[in-house]
Structures are given as C-alpha cells and as structure tokens.
Amino acid sequence: MKKFMYLDETVKIGEHLPKRLIDDMKELDRFYEDDMWLEFSQLLEGVEVTTKAYQINKVITAQDLDVIFRRYGLR
C-alpha cells in the first residue's frame, strides 16, 4: 500500500529540530518501512500542522519547513 505514502529518503532531517518533531518523523519513517499506510497518513497530518506552527512561531526556519515537506511529499 506504499502508493498511499511518500518518503524521500535522500532528504535528510537536521537534528537541531525540536525533539517532538524529530520523534514524530522517526515514527513516520517506521510506519513507512512497515507499510502501515493508515497510521502514516494520520501522523503525517499532525506533522504537517506541527511543522507549520513551529515555522509561524519561528521555532524552525522556512528552510526547515521546506526540507520536511519535501521529505514527505507535502510540497
């Protein structure tokens, strides 16, 4: 069911990001590897919202947001 999921493993995530975001992305990667498309899609929505909120509040940069979105096909 990977057709419902997208992960560009060539796009690397920086370890400087907030721990919550890193933990969620690690879980997304695990869901992708385990072909758990429902869990992946549900968590992806949360990661998208959290990433936008962090960028709006200047916790992460616009470049960080772009990298995360490219990794998971949100752009």
PQR file of N, CA, C, O and H, with PARSE charges and radii, in Angstrom:
ATOM      1  N   MET A   1       0.808  -1.202   0.000 -0.4000 1.5000
ATOM      2  CA  MET A   1       0.000   0.000   0.000 -0.0000 2.0000
ATOM      3  C   MET A   1       0.852   1.267   0.000  0.5500 1.7000
ATOM      4  O   MET A   1       0.340   2.354   0.271 -0.5500 1.4000
ATOM      5  N   LYS A   2       2.134   1.141  -0.299 -0.4000 1.5000
ATOM      6  CA  LYS A   2       3.017   2.299  -0.289 -0.0000 2.0000
ATOM      7  C   LYS A   2       2.573   3.372  -1.281  0.5500 1.7000
ATOM      8  O   LYS A   2       3.063   4.500  -1.231 -0.5500 1.4000
ATOM      9  H   LYS A   2       2.550   0.259  -0.519  0.4000 1.0000
ATOM     10  N   LYS A   3       1.653   3.030  -2.178 -0.4000 1.5000
ATOM     11  CA  LYS A   3       1.178   4.040  -3.110 -0.0000 2.0000
ATOM     12  C   LYS A   3       0.450   5.174  -2.385  0.5500 1.7000
ATOM     13  O   LYS A   3       0.273   6.254  -2.948 -0.5500 1.4000
ATOM     14  H   LYS A   3       1.255   2.114  -2.219  0.4000 1.0000
ATOM     15  N   PHE A   4       0.028   4.933  -1.141 -0.4000 1.5000
ATOM     16  CA  PHE A   4      -0.631   5.960  -0.346 -0.0000 2.0000
ATOM     17  C   PHE A   4       0.360   6.754   0.499  0.5500 1.7000
ATOM     18  O   PHE A   4      -0.029   7.676   1.215 -0.5500 1.4000
ATOM     19  H   PHE A   4       0.172   4.055  -0.685  0.4000 1.0000
ATOM     20  N   MET A   5       1.634   6.398   0.416 -0.4000 1.5000
ATOM     21  CA  MET A   5       2.646   7.035   1.245 -0.0000 2.0000
ATOM     22  C   MET A   5       3.791   7.540   0.368  0.5500 1.7000
ATOM     23  O   MET A   5       4.026   7.028  -0.727 -0.5500 1.4000
ATOM     24  H   MET A   5       1.951   5.648  -0.166  0.4000 1.0000
ATOM     25  N   TYR A   6       4.491   8.544   0.865 -0.4000 1.5000
ATOM     26  CA  TYR A   6       5.647   9.068   0.154 -0.0000 2.0000
ATOM     27  C   TYR A   6       6.728   9.406   1.169  0.5500 1.7000
ATOM     28  O   TYR A   6       6.458  10.016   2.204 -0.5500 1.4000
ATOM     29  H   TYR A   6       4.301   8.960   1.754  0.4000 1.0000
ATOM     30  N   LEU A   7       7.941   9.007   0.862 -0.4000 1.5000
ATOM     31  CA  LEU A   7       9.086   9.318   1.710 -0.0000 2.0000
ATOM     32  C   LEU A   7      10.312   9.412   0.820  0.5500 1.7000
ATOM     33  O   LEU A   7      10.702   8.428   0.191 -0.5500 1.4000
ATOM     34  H   LEU A   7       8.161   8.512   0.022  0.4000 1.0000
ATOM     35  N   ASP A   8      10.924  10.591   0.762 -0.4000 1.5000
ATOM     36  CA  ASP A   8      12.153  10.783   0.001 -0.0000 2.0000
ATOM     37  C   ASP A   8      13.314  10.654   0.981  0.5500 1.7000
ATOM     38  O   ASP A   8      13.650  11.609   1.682 -0.5500 1.4000
ATOM     39  H   ASP A   8      10.607  11.390   1.272  0.4000 1.0000
ATOM     40  N   GLU A   9      13.914   9.494   1.027 -0.4000 1.5000
ATOM     41  CA  GLU A   9      14.980   9.218   1.987 -0.0000 2.0000
ATOM     42  C   GLU A   9      16.261   9.979   1.681  0.5500 1.7000
ATOM     43  O   GLU A   9      17.166  10.015   2.515 -0.5500 1.4000
ATOM     44  H   GLU A   9      13.642   8.719   0.457  0.4000 1.0000
ATOM     45  N   THR A  10      16.358  10.586   0.506 -0.4000 1.5000
ATOM     46  CA  THR A  10      17.541  11.387   0.189 -0.0000 2.0000
ATOM     47  C   THR A  10      17.503  12.743   0.882  0.5500 1.7000
ATOM     48  O   THR A  10      18.532  13.406   1.014 -0.5500 1.4000
ATOM     49  H   THR A  10      15.623  10.556  -0.172  0.4000 1.0000
ATOM     50  N   VAL A  11      16.323  13.154   1.323 -0.4000 1.5000
ATOM     51  CA  VAL A  11      16.176  14.420   2.040 -0.0000 2.0000
ATOM     52  C   VAL A  11      16.406  14.148   3.522  0.5500 1.7000
ATOM     53  O   VAL A  11      15.613  13.462   4.167 -0.5500 1.4000
ATOM     54  H   VAL A  11      15.487  12.616   1.216  0.4000 1.0000
ATOM     55  N   LYS A  12      17.487  14.683   4.049 -0.4000 1.5000
ATOM     56  CA  LYS A  12      17.879  14.430   5.437 -0.0000 2.0000
ATOM     57  C   LYS A  12      17.333  15.513   6.362  0.5500 1.7000
ATOM     58  O   LYS A  12      17.288  16.693   6.012 -0.5500 1.4000
ATOM     59  H   LYS A  12      18.131  15.240   3.525  0.4000 1.0000
ATOM     60  N   ILE A  13      16.926  15.084   7.533 -0.4000 1.5000
ATOM     61  CA  ILE A  13      16.356  15.974   8.540 -0.0000 2.0000
ATOM     62  C   ILE A  13      17.443  16.335   9.552  0.5500 1.7000
ATOM     63  O   ILE A  13      18.180  15.467  10.019 -0.5500 1.4000
ATOM     64  H   ILE A  13      16.963  14.126   7.817  0.4000 1.0000
ATOM     65  N   GLY A  14      17.534  17.604   9.879 -0.4000 1.5000
ATOM     66  CA  GLY A  14      18.533  18.065  10.839 -0.0000 2.0000
ATOM     67  C   GLY A  14      18.180  17.694  12.266  0.5500 1.7000
ATOM     68  O   GLY A  14      17.010  17.672  12.647 -0.5500 1.4000
ATOM     69  H   GLY A  14      16.936  18.309   9.499  0.4000 1.0000
ATOM     70  N   GLU A  15      19.197  17.405  13.043 -0.4000 1.5000
ATOM     71  CA  GLU A  15      18.997  17.045  14.450 -0.0000 2.0000
ATOM     72  C   GLU A  15      18.766  18.275  15.327  0.5500 1.7000
ATOM     73  O   GLU A  15      18.554  18.138  16.532 -0.5500 1.4000
ATOM     74  H   GLU A  15      20.148  17.423  12.734  0.4000 1.0000
ATOM     75  N   HIS A  16      18.804  19.465  14.747 -0.4000 1.5000
ATOM     76  CA  HIS A  16      18.586  20.692  15.507 -0.0000 2.0000
ATOM     77  C   HIS A  16      17.101  21.000  15.705  0.5500 1.7000
ATOM     78  O   HIS A  16      16.750  21.939  16.419 -0.5500 1.4000
ATOM     79  H   HIS A  16      18.977  19.576  13.768  0.4000 1.0000
ATOM     80  N   LEU A  17      16.241  20.221  15.080 -0.4000 1.5000
ATOM     81  CA  LEU A  17      14.804  20.457  15.163 -0.0000 2.0000
ATOM     82  C   LEU A  17      14.271  20.070  16.544  0.5500 1.7000
ATOM     83  O   LEU A  17      14.924  19.320  17.270 -0.5500 1.4000
ATOM     84  H   LEU A  17      16.526  19.458  14.499  0.4000 1.0000
ATOM     85  N   PRO A  18      13.093  20.575  16.911 -0.5600 1.5000
ATOM     86  CA  PRO A  18      12.502  20.208  18.203  0.2800 2.0000
ATOM     87  C   PRO A  18      12.342  18.691  18.336  0.5500 1.7000
ATOM     88  O   PRO A  18      12.005  17.998  17.376 -0.5500 1.4000
ATOM     89  N   LYS A  19      12.592  18.199  19.538 -0.4000 1.5000
ATOM     90  CA  LYS A  19      12.556  16.755  19.798 -0.0000 2.0000
ATOM     91  C   LYS A  19      11.217  16.134  19.407  0.5500 1.7000
ATOM     92  O   LYS A  19      11.185  15.050  18.825 -0.5500 1.4000
ATOM     93  H   LYS A  19      12.866  18.762  20.317  0.4000 1.0000
ATOM     94  N   ARG A  20      10.126  16.803  19.717 -0.4000 1.5000
ATOM     95  CA  ARG A  20       8.803  16.259  19.365 -0.0000 2.0000
ATOM     96  C   ARG A  20       8.689  16.012  17.866  0.5500 1.7000
ATOM     97  O   ARG A  20       8.179  14.979  17.432 -0.5500 1.4000
ATOM     98  H   ARG A  20      10.152  17.684  20.190  0.4000 1.0000
ATOM     99  N   LEU A  21       9.162  16.958  17.092 -0.4000 1.5000
ATOM    100  CA  LEU A  21       9.099  16.843  15.638 -0.0000 2.0000
ATOM    101  C   LEU A  21       9.991  15.714  15.135  0.5500 1.7000
ATOM    102  O   LEU A  21       9.584  14.936  14.273 -0.5500 1.4000
ATOM    103  H   LEU A  21       9.576  17.797  17.445  0.4000 1.0000
ATOM    104  N   ILE A  22      11.194  15.625  15.667 -0.4000 1.5000
ATOM    105  CA  ILE A  22      12.105  14.547  15.283 -0.0000 2.0000
ATOM    106  C   ILE A  22      11.507  13.188  15.628  0.5500 1.7000
ATOM    107  O   ILE A  22      11.549  12.265  14.815 -0.5500 1.4000
ATOM    108  H   ILE A  22      11.525  16.258  16.368  0.4000 1.0000
ATOM    109  N   ASP A  23      10.948  13.062  16.836 -0.4000 1.5000
ATOM    110  CA  ASP A  23      10.331  11.794  17.246 -0.0000 2.0000
ATOM    111  C   ASP A  23       9.175  11.412  16.324  0.5500 1.7000
ATOM    112  O   ASP A  23       9.044  10.251  15.937 -0.5500 1.4000
ATOM    113  H   ASP A  23      10.914  13.812  17.497  0.4000 1.0000
ATOM    114  N   ASP A  24       8.339  12.386  15.974 -0.4000 1.5000
ATOM    115  CA  ASP A  24       7.220  12.107  15.068 -0.0000 2.0000
ATOM    116  C   ASP A  24       7.711  11.676  13.693  0.5500 1.7000
ATOM    117  O   ASP A  24       7.130  10.778  13.083 -0.5500 1.4000
ATOM    118  H   ASP A  24       8.445  13.329  16.289  0.4000 1.0000
ATOM    119  N   MET A  25       8.766  12.300  13.201 -0.4000 1.5000
ATOM    120  CA  MET A  25       9.290  11.937  11.886 -0.0000 2.0000
ATOM    121  C   MET A  25       9.936  10.549  11.906  0.5500 1.7000
ATOM    122  O   MET A  25       9.846   9.805  10.929 -0.5500 1.4000
ATOM    123  H   MET A  25       9.238  13.030  13.697  0.4000 1.0000
ATOM    124  N   LYS A  26      10.582  10.206  13.011 -0.4000 1.5000
ATOM    125  CA  LYS A  26      11.126   8.849  13.136 -0.0000 2.0000
ATOM    126  C   LYS A  26       9.997   7.825  13.117  0.5500 1.7000
ATOM    127  O   LYS A  26      10.126   6.754  12.524 -0.5500 1.4000
ATOM    128  H   LYS A  26      10.655  10.810  13.805  0.4000 1.0000
ATOM    129  N   GLU A  27       8.897   8.162  13.766 -0.4000 1.5000
ATOM    130  CA  GLU A  27       7.754   7.252  13.754 -0.0000 2.0000
ATOM    131  C   GLU A  27       7.135   7.174  12.360  0.5500 1.7000
ATOM    132  O   GLU A  27       6.729   6.097  11.924 -0.5500 1.4000
ATOM    133  H   GLU A  27       8.791   9.032  14.248  0.4000 1.0000
ATOM    134  N   LEU A  28       7.059   8.299  11.661 -0.4000 1.5000
ATOM    135  CA  LEU A  28       6.585   8.284  10.272 -0.0000 2.0000
ATOM    136  C   LEU A  28       7.442   7.357   9.420  0.5500 1.7000
ATOM    137  O   LEU A  28       6.922   6.561   8.639 -0.5500 1.4000
ATOM    138  H   LEU A  28       7.389   9.174  12.015  0.4000 1.0000
ATOM    139  N   ASP A  29       8.762   7.467   9.578 -0.4000 1.5000
ATOM    140  CA  ASP A  29       9.677   6.623   8.811 -0.0000 2.0000
ATOM    141  C   ASP A  29       9.444   5.148   9.128  0.5500 1.7000
ATOM    142  O   ASP A  29       9.490   4.300   8.236 -0.5500 1.4000
ATOM    143  H   ASP A  29       9.184   8.115  10.212  0.4000 1.0000
ATOM    144  N   ARG A  30       9.195   4.848  10.400 -0.4000 1.5000
ATOM    145  CA  ARG A  30       8.934   3.457  10.801 -0.0000 2.0000
ATOM    146  C   ARG A  30       7.628   2.970  10.183  0.5500 1.7000
ATOM    147  O   ARG A  30       7.564   1.849   9.677 -0.5500 1.4000
ATOM    148  H   ARG A  30       9.158   5.537  11.124  0.4000 1.0000
ATOM    149  N   PHE A  31       6.584   3.801  10.218 -0.4000 1.5000
ATOM    150  CA  PHE A  31       5.309   3.428   9.596 -0.0000 2.0000
ATOM    151  C   PHE A  31       5.491   3.171   8.104  0.5500 1.7000
ATOM    152  O   PHE A  31       4.897   2.247   7.547 -0.5500 1.4000
ATOM    153  H   PHE A  31       6.635   4.711  10.629  0.4000 1.0000
ATOM    154  N   TYR A  32       6.315   3.995   7.462 -0.4000 1.5000
ATOM    155  CA  TYR A  32       6.587   3.810   6.032 -0.0000 2.0000
ATOM    156  C   TYR A  32       7.263   2.466   5.795  0.5500 1.7000
ATOM    157  O   TYR A  32       6.848   1.697   4.928 -0.5500 1.4000
ATOM    158  H   TYR A  32       6.797   4.745   7.914  0.4000 1.0000
ATOM    159  N   GLU A  33       8.295   2.194   6.563 -0.4000 1.5000
ATOM    160  CA  GLU A  33       9.033   0.933   6.407 -0.0000 2.0000
ATOM    161  C   GLU A  33       8.154  -0.285   6.674  0.5500 1.7000
ATOM    162  O   GLU A  33       8.303  -1.315   6.017 -0.5500 1.4000
ATOM    163  H   GLU A  33       8.632   2.819   7.267  0.4000 1.0000
ATOM    164  N   ASP A  34       7.248  -0.171   7.629 -0.4000 1.5000
ATOM    165  CA  ASP A  34       6.366  -1.285   7.997 -0.0000 2.0000
ATOM    166  C   ASP A  34       5.093  -1.332   7.160  0.5500 1.7000
ATOM    167  O   ASP A  34       4.222  -2.169   7.397 -0.5500 1.4000
ATOM    168  H   ASP A  34       7.127   0.666   8.163  0.4000 1.0000
ATOM    169  N   ASP A  35       4.980  -0.425   6.168 -0.4000 1.5000
ATOM    170  CA  ASP A  35       3.833  -0.368   5.260 -0.0000 2.0000
ATOM    171  C   ASP A  35       2.514  -0.171   6.015  0.5500 1.7000
ATOM    172  O   ASP A  35       1.493  -0.776   5.687 -0.5500 1.4000
ATOM    173  H   ASP A  35       5.687   0.256   5.975  0.4000 1.0000
ATOM    174  N   MET A  36       2.567   0.682   7.020 -0.4000 1.5000
ATOM    175  CA  MET A  36       1.388   0.987   7.830 -0.0000 2.0000
ATOM    176  C   MET A  36       0.803   2.306   7.319  0.5500 1.7000
ATOM    177  O   MET A  36       0.988   3.356   7.934 -0.5500 1.4000
ATOM    178  H   MET A  36       3.397   1.173   7.286  0.4000 1.0000
ATOM    179  N   TRP A  37       0.095   2.240   6.188 -0.4000 1.5000
ATOM    180  CA  TRP A  37      -0.333   3.445   5.492 -0.0000 2.0000
ATOM    181  C   TRP A  37      -1.351   4.261   6.272  0.5500 1.7000
ATOM    182  O   TRP A  37      -1.326   5.490   6.201 -0.5500 1.4000
ATOM    183  H   TRP A  37      -0.056   1.387   5.689  0.4000 1.0000
ATOM    184  N   LEU A  38      -2.245   3.622   7.013 -0.4000 1.5000
ATOM    185  CA  LEU A  38      -3.248   4.374   7.759 -0.0000 2.0000
ATOM    186  C   LEU A  38      -2.589   5.190   8.875  0.5500 1.7000
ATOM    187  O   LEU A  38      -2.871   6.378   9.033 -0.5500 1.4000
ATOM    188  H   LEU A  38      -2.266   2.624   7.072  0.4000 1.0000
ATOM    189  N   GLU A  39      -1.718   4.551   9.639 -0.4000 1.5000
ATOM    190  CA  GLU A  39      -1.013   5.236  10.709 -0.0000 2.0000
ATOM    191  C   GLU A  39      -0.118   6.344  10.149  0.5500 1.7000
ATOM    192  O   GLU A  39      -0.010   7.428  10.723 -0.5500 1.4000
ATOM    193  H   GLU A  39      -1.489   3.586   9.510  0.4000 1.0000
ATOM    194  N   PHE A  40       0.521   6.043   9.012 -0.4000 1.5000
ATOM    195  CA  PHE A  40       1.378   7.029   8.356 -0.0000 2.0000
ATOM    196  C   PHE A  40       0.578   8.274   7.989  0.5500 1.7000
ATOM    197  O   PHE A  40       0.993   9.393   8.291 -0.5500 1.4000
ATOM    198  H   PHE A  40       0.433   5.163   8.546  0.4000 1.0000
ATOM    199  N   SER A  41      -0.559   8.081   7.344 -0.4000 1.5000
ATOM    200  CA  SER A  41      -1.335   9.232   6.879 -0.0000 2.0000
ATOM    201  C   SER A  41      -1.893  10.044   8.043  0.5500 1.7000
ATOM    202  O   SER A  41      -1.961  11.271   7.968 -0.5500 1.4000
ATOM    203  H   SER A  41      -0.896   7.172   7.100  0.4000 1.0000
ATOM    204  N   GLN A  42      -2.288   9.371   9.111 -0.4000 1.5000
ATOM    205  CA  GLN A  42      -2.812  10.097  10.269 -0.0000 2.0000
ATOM    206  C   GLN A  42      -1.713  10.920  10.942  0.5500 1.7000
ATOM    207  O   GLN A  42      -1.928  12.086  11.273 -0.5500 1.4000
ATOM    208  H   GLN A  42      -2.233   8.375   9.172  0.4000 1.0000
ATOM    209  N   LEU A  43      -0.555  10.329  11.141 -0.4000 1.5000
ATOM    210  CA  LEU A  43       0.545  11.054  11.777 -0.0000 2.0000
ATOM    211  C   LEU A  43       1.076  12.150  10.865  0.5500 1.7000
ATOM    212  O   LEU A  43       1.493  13.205  11.344 -0.5500 1.4000
ATOM    213  H   LEU A  43      -0.380   9.382  10.872  0.4000 1.0000
ATOM    214  N   LEU A  44       1.066  11.917   9.563 -0.4000 1.5000
ATOM    215  CA  LEU A  44       1.555  12.920   8.618 -0.0000 2.0000
ATOM    216  C   LEU A  44       0.760  14.218   8.741  0.5500 1.7000
ATOM    217  O   LEU A  44       1.326  15.308   8.655 -0.5500 1.4000
ATOM    218  H   LEU A  44       0.728  11.060   9.173  0.4000 1.0000
ATOM    219  N   GLU A  45      -0.543  14.101   8.940 -0.4000 1.5000
ATOM    220  CA  GLU A  45      -1.364  15.306   9.126 -0.0000 2.0000
ATOM    221  C   GLU A  45      -0.905  16.086  10.352  0.5500 1.7000
ATOM    222  O   GLU A  45      -0.822  17.314  10.318 -0.5500 1.4000
ATOM    223  H   GLU A  45      -1.003  13.216   9.010  0.4000 1.0000
ATOM    224  N   GLY A  46      -0.608  15.375  11.426 -0.4000 1.5000
ATOM    225  CA  GLY A  46      -0.123  16.027  12.635 -0.0000 2.0000
ATOM    226  C   GLY A  46       1.229  16.676  12.435  0.5500 1.7000
ATOM    227  O   GLY A  46       1.467  17.783  12.917 -0.5500 1.4000
ATOM    228  H   GLY A  46      -0.676  14.377  11.454  0.4000 1.0000
ATOM    229  N   VAL A  47       2.116  15.997  11.727 -0.4000 1.5000
ATOM    230  CA  VAL A  47       3.443  16.553  11.453 -0.0000 2.0000
ATOM    231  C   VAL A  47       3.319  17.817  10.598  0.5500 1.7000
ATOM    232  O   VAL A  47       4.038  18.791  10.819 -0.5500 1.4000
ATOM    233  H   VAL A  47       1.922  15.098  11.334  0.4000 1.0000
ATOM    234  N   GLU A  48       2.425  17.800   9.642 -0.4000 1.5000
ATOM    235  CA  GLU A  48       2.231  18.981   8.801 -0.0000 2.0000
ATOM    236  C   GLU A  48       1.771  20.180   9.637  0.5500 1.7000
ATOM    237  O   GLU A  48       2.311  21.278   9.501 -0.5500 1.4000
ATOM    238  H   GLU A  48       1.841  17.008   9.462  0.4000 1.0000
ATOM    239  N   VAL A  49       0.792  19.972  10.487 -0.4000 1.5000
ATOM    240  CA  VAL A  49       0.272  21.054  11.327 -0.0000 2.0000
ATOM    241  C   VAL A  49       1.337  21.550  12.299  0.5500 1.7000
ATOM    242  O   VAL A  49       1.529  22.755  12.460 -0.5500 1.4000
ATOM    243  H   VAL A  49       0.353  19.080  10.598  0.4000 1.0000
ATOM    244  N   THR A  50       2.023  20.618  12.941 -0.4000 1.5000
ATOM    245  CA  THR A  50       3.062  20.977  13.910 -0.0000 2.0000
ATOM    246  C   THR A  50       4.194  21.748  13.232  0.5500 1.7000
ATOM    247  O   THR A  50       4.686  22.738  13.773 -0.5500 1.4000
ATOM    248  H   THR A  50       1.867  19.639  12.810  0.4000 1.0000
ATOM    249  N   THR A  51       4.601  21.295  12.061 -0.4000 1.5000
ATOM    250  CA  THR A  51       5.685  21.954  11.330 -0.0000 2.0000
ATOM    251  C   THR A  51       5.293  23.388  10.968  0.5500 1.7000
ATOM    252  O   THR A  51       6.088  24.314  11.123 -0.5500 1.4000
ATOM    253  H   THR A  51       4.201  20.490  11.623  0.4000 1.0000
ATOM    254  N   LYS A  52       4.074  23.559  10.489 -0.4000 1.5000
ATOM    255  CA  LYS A  52       3.606  24.918  10.153 -0.0000 2.0000
ATOM    256  C   LYS A  52       3.570  25.807  11.394  0.5500 1.7000
ATOM    257  O   LYS A  52       3.987  26.964  11.345 -0.5500 1.4000
ATOM    258  H   LYS A  52       3.428  22.806  10.363  0.4000 1.0000
ATOM    259  N   ALA A  53       3.075  25.270  12.497 -0.4000 1.5000
ATOM    260  CA  ALA A  53       3.004  26.058  13.741 -0.0000 2.0000
ATOM    261  C   ALA A  53       4.400  26.449  14.220  0.5500 1.7000
ATOM    262  O   ALA A  53       4.616  27.589  14.630 -0.5500 1.4000
ATOM    263  H   ALA A  53       2.735  24.330  12.537  0.4000 1.0000
ATOM    264  N   TYR A  54       5.345  25.515  14.172 -0.4000 1.5000
ATOM    265  CA  TYR A  54       6.717  25.825  14.572 -0.0000 2.0000
ATOM    266  C   TYR A  54       7.318  26.905  13.681  0.5500 1.7000
ATOM    267  O   TYR A  54       8.040  27.773  14.172 -0.5500 1.4000
ATOM    268  H   TYR A  54       5.169  24.588  13.839  0.4000 1.0000
ATOM    269  N   GLN A  55       7.037  26.867  12.397 -0.4000 1.5000
ATOM    270  CA  GLN A  55       7.608  27.862  11.490 -0.0000 2.0000
ATOM    271  C   GLN A  55       6.948  29.227  11.716  0.5500 1.7000
ATOM    272  O   GLN A  55       7.635  30.248  11.721 -0.5500 1.4000
ATOM    273  H   GLN A  55       6.451  26.162  11.999  0.4000 1.0000
ATOM    274  N   ILE A  56       5.653  29.252  11.899 -0.4000 1.5000
ATOM    275  CA  ILE A  56       4.954  30.521  12.161 -0.0000 2.0000
ATOM    276  C   ILE A  56       5.486  31.177  13.434  0.5500 1.7000
ATOM    277  O   ILE A  56       5.632  32.397  13.506 -0.5500 1.4000
ATOM    278  H   ILE A  56       5.095  28.422  11.895  0.4000 1.0000
ATOM    279  N   ASN A  57       5.771  30.342  14.436 -0.4000 1.5000
ATOM    280  CA  ASN A  57       6.263  30.851  15.715 -0.0000 2.0000
ATOM    281  C   ASN A  57       7.787  30.968  15.770  0.5500 1.7000
ATOM    282  O   ASN A  57       8.363  31.206  16.831 -0.5500 1.4000
ATOM    283  H   ASN A  57       5.653  29.350  14.377  0.4000 1.0000
ATOM    284  N   LYS A  58       8.427  30.798  14.618 -0.4000 1.5000
ATOM    285  CA  LYS A  58       9.878  30.957  14.461 -0.0000 2.0000
ATOM    286  C   LYS A  58      10.710  30.000  15.318  0.5500 1.7000
ATOM    287  O   LYS A  58      11.825  30.321  15.727 -0.5500 1.4000
ATOM    288  H   LYS A  58       7.958  30.604  13.756  0.4000 1.0000
ATOM    289  N   VAL A  59      10.145  28.821  15.578 -0.4000 1.5000
ATOM    290  CA  VAL A  59      10.896  27.767  16.262 -0.0000 2.0000
ATOM    291  C   VAL A  59      11.800  27.069  15.249  0.5500 1.7000
ATOM    292  O   VAL A  59      12.905  26.641  15.583 -0.5500 1.4000
ATOM    293  H   VAL A  59       9.238  28.561  15.246  0.4000 1.0000
ATOM    294  N   ILE A  60      11.323  26.960  14.013 -0.4000 1.5000
ATOM    295  CA  ILE A  60      12.110  26.428  12.904 -0.0000 2.0000
ATOM    296  C   ILE A  60      12.081  27.452  11.777  0.5500 1.7000
ATOM    297  O   ILE A  60      11.243  28.355  11.766 -0.5500 1.4000
ATOM    298  H   ILE A  60      10.426  27.308  13.743  0.4000 1.0000
ATOM    299  N   THR A  61      12.991  27.306  10.841 -0.4000 1.5000
ATOM    300  CA  THR A  61      13.072  28.246   9.720 -0.0000 2.0000
ATOM    301  C   THR A  61      12.166  27.793   8.575  0.5500 1.7000
ATOM    302  O   THR A  61      11.679  26.663   8.553 -0.5500 1.4000
ATOM    303  H   THR A  61      13.671  26.573  10.849  0.4000 1.0000
ATOM    304  N   ALA A  62      11.958  28.696   7.639 -0.4000 1.5000
ATOM    305  CA  ALA A  62      11.204  28.351   6.431 -0.0000 2.0000
ATOM    306  C   ALA A  62      11.940  27.265   5.656  0.5500 1.7000
ATOM    307  O   ALA A  62      11.311  26.414   5.027 -0.5500 1.4000
ATOM    308  H   ALA A  62      12.353  29.614   7.658  0.4000 1.0000
ATOM    309  N   GLN A  63      13.268  27.292   5.699 -0.4000 1.5000
ATOM    310  CA  GLN A  63      14.058  26.260   5.024 -0.0000 2.0000
ATOM    311  C   GLN A  63      13.824  24.895   5.689  0.5500 1.7000
ATOM    312  O   GLN A  63      13.703  23.884   4.997 -0.5500 1.4000
ATOM    313  H   GLN A  63      13.779  27.983   6.211  0.4000 1.0000
ATOM    314  N   ASP A  64      13.760  24.864   7.025 -0.4000 1.5000
ATOM    315  CA  ASP A  64      13.462  23.612   7.727 -0.0000 2.0000
ATOM    316  C   ASP A  64      12.105  23.067   7.297  0.5500 1.7000
ATOM    317  O   ASP A  64      11.964  21.874   7.025 -0.5500 1.4000
ATOM    318  H   ASP A  64      13.858  25.685   7.587  0.4000 1.0000
ATOM    319  N   LEU A  65      11.111  23.944   7.237 -0.4000 1.5000
ATOM    320  CA  LEU A  65       9.771  23.534   6.812 -0.0000 2.0000
ATOM    321  C   LEU A  65       9.821  22.944   5.409  0.5500 1.7000
ATOM    322  O   LEU A  65       9.217  21.904   5.146 -0.5500 1.4000
ATOM    323  H   LEU A  65      11.225  24.913   7.458  0.4000 1.0000
ATOM    324  N   ASP A  66      10.538  23.604   4.512 -0.4000 1.5000
ATOM    325  CA  ASP A  66      10.634  23.127   3.133 -0.0000 2.0000
ATOM    326  C   ASP A  66      11.282  21.744   3.070  0.5500 1.7000
ATOM    327  O   ASP A  66      10.832  20.883   2.313 -0.5500 1.4000
ATOM    328  H   ASP A  66      11.029  24.449   4.725  0.4000 1.0000
ATOM    329  N   VAL A  67      12.322  21.531   3.851 -0.4000 1.5000
ATOM    330  CA  VAL A  67      13.007  20.228   3.862 -0.0000 2.0000
ATOM    331  C   VAL A  67      12.056  19.138   4.353  0.5500 1.7000
ATOM    332  O   VAL A  67      11.962  18.073   3.743 -0.5500 1.4000
ATOM    333  H   VAL A  67      12.687  22.230   4.466  0.4000 1.0000
ATOM    334  N   ILE A  68      11.361  19.398   5.440 -0.4000 1.5000
ATOM    335  CA  ILE A  68      10.427  18.414   5.987 -0.0000 2.0000
ATOM    336  C   ILE A  68       9.326  18.121   4.976  0.5500 1.7000
ATOM    337  O   ILE A  68       8.984  16.961   4.747 -0.5500 1.4000
ATOM    338  H   ILE A  68      11.437  20.263   5.936  0.4000 1.0000
ATOM    339  N   PHE A  69       8.779  19.151   4.380 -0.4000 1.5000
ATOM    340  CA  PHE A  69       7.698  18.965   3.408 -0.0000 2.0000
ATOM    341  C   PHE A  69       8.185  18.203   2.173  0.5500 1.7000
ATOM    342  O   PHE A  69       7.443  17.388   1.625 -0.5500 1.4000
ATOM    343  H   PHE A  69       9.057  20.094   4.567  0.4000 1.0000
ATOM    344  N   ARG A  70       9.412  18.455   1.729 -0.4000 1.5000
ATOM    345  CA  ARG A  70       9.942  17.705   0.582 -0.0000 2.0000
ATOM    346  C   ARG A  70      10.140  16.235   0.938  0.5500 1.7000
ATOM    347  O   ARG A  70       9.880  15.350   0.123 -0.5500 1.4000
ATOM    348  H   ARG A  70      10.014  19.117   2.174  0.4000 1.0000
ATOM    349  N   ARG A  71      10.595  15.987   2.141 -0.4000 1.5000
ATOM    350  CA  ARG A  71      10.843  14.588   2.568 -0.0000 2.0000
ATOM    351  C   ARG A  71       9.564  13.757   2.508  0.5500 1.7000
ATOM    352  O   ARG A  71       9.590  12.594   2.107 -0.5500 1.4000
ATOM    353  H   ARG A  71      10.806  16.706   2.803  0.4000 1.0000
ATOM    354  N   TYR A  72       8.451  14.359   2.908 -0.4000 1.5000
ATOM    355  CA  TYR A  72       7.199  13.598   2.988 -0.0000 2.0000
ATOM    356  C   TYR A  72       6.196  13.944   1.889  0.5500 1.7000
ATOM    357  O   TYR A  72       5.025  13.575   1.977 -0.5500 1.4000
ATOM    358  H   TYR A  72       8.430  15.305   3.234  0.4000 1.0000
ATOM    359  N   GLY A  73       6.652  14.649   0.856 -0.4000 1.5000
ATOM    360  CA  GLY A  73       5.804  14.911  -0.304 -0.0000 2.0000
ATOM    361  C   GLY A  73       4.668  15.875  -0.032  0.5500 1.7000
ATOM    362  O   GLY A  73       3.612  15.787  -0.659 -0.5500 1.4000
ATOM    363  H   GLY A  73       7.604  14.949   0.785  0.4000 1.0000
ATOM    364  N   LEU A  74       4.873  16.787   0.888 -0.4000 1.5000
ATOM    365  CA  LEU A  74       3.830  17.752   1.218 -0.0000 2.0000
ATOM    366  C   LEU A  74       3.910  18.998   0.336  0.5500 1.7000
ATOM    367  O   LEU A  74       3.071  19.892   0.442 -0.5500 1.4000
ATOM    368  H   LEU A  74       5.731  16.859   1.397  0.4000 1.0000
ATOM    369  N   ARG A  75       4.918  19.052  -0.531 -0.4000 1.5000
ATOM    370  CA  ARG A  75       5.063  20.177  -1.475 -0.0000 2.0000
ATOM    371  C   ARG A  75       5.167  19.623  -2.857  0.5500 1.7000
ATOM    372  O   ARG A  75       5.296  20.381  -3.818 -0.5500 1.4000
ATOM    373  H   ARG A  75       5.599  18.326  -0.617  0.4000 1.0000
TER
END
